[in-house]
Each structure stands twice: as structure tokens, then as C-alpha cells.
């Protein structure tokens, strides 16, 4: 199906060009903030109502998805603190890092405090029929105004975390 009318996303059409592109852009509420959301599709892939329904359900239950993503970030940072240490060294003049360092009281910034301070900046929904790749990508940053470095939590269609990747 090259186009579809979906209750959540409205009218969608498969991209006409040879590249994957965003076919829908919007926001979703997460607590008191709004998170940018983009739905991506490949040309010629068709659109699947079941896949779109799953995305809409996840967006309607975004706090649960955020909880799972933050748990994965926490686990990842417990295994490898380099993302925290890099930010503490390179961005020690930004307010959030100053606050976290003060709260650490001479110790290393804790994984839990750093994870709690991260901001959810963007969600990518990847409509890739027949592929066994991450479908949902949730991007987190410590300070979007200062650093373009993210932890991208990649999830399967059912919300299971596949990986946490450092990206910029």
C-alpha cells in the first residue's frame, strides 16, 4: 500500500524518491515536556497498518518506553562510564555538569544522577517492512545546547531494547 489514512498519524504516503525519508513529523508529551517525533519510511516499502498501530500505542504510553530506555542507559553506563567521564571533562562549565559534580561532593558523578539528568530530545520511528532492525530510536542528551552527543536507545517493535549507542 503506497498511502494510508491512519487514526494517529493521518494521511501518509510512501516516499517517492530513492531515499528513506520522514513521512510524518510531530511531538509527543513526556511529563511536562514535548519530544520531537519523526516517522521514517523507505520508498516502495508500502505502509503497514499494524506497524503504525504499534507505533501509535508506544507514543500513547511514552512514559513506559522512557522508563525502559533509561534503565538500558543506566545499565550501559554502569558497564562503561566513558560517556559520563567525557562529559564531566569536556563540558565541566555547563550548569547541569556543575550541579552533578557538586552533588557528587568530590566523588565521580553517579550513573543514576547522570541518567536522571539526561533529556529526551527525539524519537525516530522506522517503518521498515520485513527487516529485523530497530524500529524505535529514542535519543537522549545531557545538554542539547552545548553537546551534539547522544545516547540512542534502539528498540524493537515490541519495545525491547536492542542497543544503546553513543552517537553525534
C-alpha positions as CSV (number, residue, x, y, z in Angstrom):
1,X,0.0,0.0,0.0
2,X,1.6,3.3,-1.1
3,X,-0.6,5.5,1.1
4,X,-2.8,5.1,4.1
5,X,-5.1,7.1,6.4
6,X,-4.2,6.3,9.9
7,X,-6.1,7.4,13.0
8,X,-3.0,8.7,14.8
9,X,-0.7,9.8,12.0
10,X,-3.3,11.0,9.5
11,X,-2.7,10.6,5.7
12,X,0.7,9.0,5.0
13,X,2.4,8.3,1.7
14,X,5.5,6.3,0.9
15,X,8.4,8.5,-0.2
16,X,8.5,8.9,-3.9
17,X,12.3,9.3,-4.1
18,X,15.1,6.7,-3.7
19,X,15.9,7.5,-0.1
20,X,14.4,6.8,3.2
21,X,12.7,10.0,4.5
22,X,10.4,11.3,7.2
23,X,6.8,10.9,6.2
24,X,5.3,12.3,9.4
25,X,6.6,14.8,12.0
26,X,5.0,15.7,15.3
27,X,5.5,15.8,19.0
28,X,4.6,13.5,21.9
29,X,4.1,14.5,25.5
30,X,6.5,13.1,28.1
31,X,5.9,14.5,31.5
32,X,5.8,18.3,31.2
33,X,7.8,18.4,28.0
34,X,7.3,17.7,24.4
35,X,9.5,15.3,22.4
36,X,10.1,15.6,18.7
37,X,8.9,12.5,16.8
38,X,9.6,11.5,13.2
39,X,8.2,8.6,11.3
40,X,10.6,7.3,8.6
41,X,9.8,5.1,5.6
42,X,11.6,3.6,2.6
43,X,10.4,4.2,-0.9
44,X,8.5,1.2,-2.3
45,X,8.2,-0.4,1.1
46,X,4.5,0.1,1.4
47,X,2.7,1.0,4.7
48,X,1.5,-1.5,7.2
49,X,-1.4,-0.5,9.5
50,X,-0.2,-2.9,12.2
51,X,3.2,-1.4,12.3
52,X,1.7,2.1,12.5
53,X,-0.7,1.0,15.2
54,X,2.2,-0.3,17.3
55,X,4.0,3.0,16.9
56,X,0.9,4.9,18.0
57,X,0.5,2.7,21.0
58,X,4.1,3.3,22.1
59,X,3.6,7.0,21.7
60,X,0.4,6.8,23.8
61,X,2.4,5.0,26.5
62,X,5.6,7.0,26.2
63,X,6.5,7.1,30.0
64,X,6.8,3.3,30.0
65,X,9.0,3.4,26.9
66,X,11.1,6.2,28.5
67,X,11.5,4.1,31.7
68,X,12.7,1.1,29.7
69,X,15.1,3.3,27.8
70,X,16.5,4.9,30.9
71,X,17.0,1.5,32.5
72,X,19.0,0.5,29.5
73,X,21.1,3.7,29.6
74,X,21.7,3.1,33.3
75,X,22.9,-0.4,32.7
76,X,25.1,0.7,29.8
77,X,26.7,3.4,31.8
78,X,27.3,1.1,34.8
79,X,29.3,-1.1,32.3
80,X,31.2,1.8,30.7
81,X,31.3,5.2,32.3
82,X,33.2,6.9,29.5
83,X,30.2,8.9,28.3
84,X,29.8,10.4,31.7
85,X,33.5,11.0,32.2
86,X,33.8,12.5,28.8
87,X,31.0,15.0,29.5
88,X,32.4,15.8,33.0
89,X,35.8,16.6,31.5
90,X,34.8,18.3,28.3
91,X,31.7,20.2,29.4
92,X,32.6,21.0,33.0
93,X,31.4,24.6,32.5
94,X,27.8,23.8,31.7
95,X,25.3,24.1,34.5
96,X,24.0,20.5,34.6
97,X,27.5,19.1,34.9
98,X,28.4,21.7,37.5
99,X,25.3,20.6,39.5
100,X,26.0,16.9,39.1
101,X,29.6,17.5,40.2
102,X,28.5,19.5,43.3
103,X,26.1,16.7,44.2
104,X,28.8,14.1,43.9
105,X,30.7,16.0,46.5
106,X,34.2,15.2,45.3
107,X,33.3,11.7,44.0
108,X,32.6,10.6,40.5
109,X,29.2,11.7,39.1
110,X,26.9,8.8,39.7
111,X,25.3,6.9,36.9
112,X,21.9,7.3,38.4
113,X,22.2,11.1,38.7
114,X,23.6,11.4,35.2
115,X,20.9,9.3,33.7
116,X,18.2,11.2,35.5
117,X,19.6,14.5,34.2
118,X,19.6,13.4,30.6
119,X,16.9,14.9,28.4
120,X,14.9,13.0,25.8
121,X,15.2,15.0,22.6
122,X,13.9,13.0,19.8
123,X,12.1,9.8,18.8
124,X,12.6,8.1,15.4
125,X,10.0,5.5,14.3
126,X,11.4,3.4,11.5
127,X,8.8,1.8,9.2
128,X,10.9,-0.9,7.5
129,X,8.7,-3.8,6.4
130,X,10.4,-7.2,6.5
131,X,13.5,-6.0,8.2
132,X,14.6,-7.2,11.6
133,X,16.1,-3.9,12.7
134,X,15.4,-1.5,15.5
135,X,12.1,0.2,14.9
136,X,12.1,2.8,17.6
137,X,15.1,5.0,18.3
138,X,15.0,7.3,21.4
139,X,17.7,9.9,21.6
140,X,18.9,11.4,25.0
141,X,21.4,14.1,25.7
142,X,22.8,15.8,28.8
143,X,22.7,19.3,27.2
144,X,21.4,19.8,23.7
145,X,22.6,23.5,23.6
146,X,26.2,22.5,24.3
147,X,26.8,19.0,23.0
148,X,25.5,17.1,20.0
149,X,26.5,13.8,21.6
150,X,23.6,11.4,22.2
151,X,22.8,8.1,23.7
152,X,20.5,6.5,21.2
153,X,18.4,3.7,22.7
154,X,17.3,1.4,19.9
155,X,14.2,-0.8,20.4
156,X,12.3,-3.5,18.6
157,X,8.7,-3.1,17.6
158,X,7.6,-4.5,20.9
159,X,9.7,-2.1,22.9
160,X,12.5,-4.5,23.8
161,X,15.8,-2.7,23.9
162,X,18.3,-3.9,21.3
163,X,21.2,-1.5,22.0
164,X,22.4,1.8,23.5
165,X,24.7,3.6,21.1
166,X,26.8,6.7,21.5
167,X,26.1,9.0,18.5
168,X,26.6,12.5,17.5
